[in-house]
Amino acid sequence: MKKFWIVLLSLGLIAAFAFPAAAVEVKIAGSYFIQGIYENNRSLLDKDEGYGGASMGYFAQRLRIEPVFKIAEGLNLNMRIDAMERVWGQEAVGKETTGVGTPYEHMGYRNLQDEQNIQFRRVWVDFLTPYGMFLAGYMGDGAWGTDFGDLPTEGPTIVFITKLGPVVLGLIAEKAGEGRLGSVNTKTPAGYVDSDVDKYCVSGNYTWPQGVFQLLYCRVNVNSAAR
């Protein structure tokens, strides 16, 4: 009888942990592309004078998976995973090419980003409140409005977005760089503690029937280690 209750209790605990996971709704989006590039005379020098630049041609691919986990109503966990980012035929980083265990030297190659086999680029949560939406985690940064002047990257960010009539207001705080977490080294002066880079932004989006007006203001604090 005792074994029966132990088994029953174990099944109950398994069910208790399994039910929340089973209640998660998952939506998966993504993309896969192959691109081929050929560049002739990359230096744009005059071939007739014997200065013609070298040419280059290659194929590259990328698989991007973007799952969204609906944890509860108004609460989502978002991810972006890039896999098999490779230039076709290029040897992998870390592959030994000599008999003495020397790692493969890849720093001189173009498209170093394409040599990363699997990268978890973004993970963030978004949740709705009566006052607006909060987003927190590693998410997209550097892209605003049109593509002109944008430099899409990822960064650890906290965002608050709220709607005030026709205006959408955004408050953004990003940890652009973590210089130090503190030091216990007695030889390091106390002032050499914080050398972080923090970015704070305010965004506004005003919409009317004839168009949209967007404004973004950012302040970047670069703290010197010498302070």
Buried (B, 14 or more C-beta within 10 A) or exposed (E): EEEEEEEEEEEEEEEEEEEEEEEEEEEEEEEEEEEEEEEEEEEEEEEEEEEBBEEEEBEBBBBBBBBBBBBEEEEBBBBBBBBEBBBEEBEEBEEEEEEEEEEBEBEEBEEEEBBBEEBEBBBBBBBEEEEBBBBBBBBBBEEBEEEEEEEEEBBBBBBBBBEEEEEBBBBBBBEBBEBEEEEEEEEEEEEBBBBBBBBEBEBBBBEEEEEEEEEEEEEEEEBEBEE
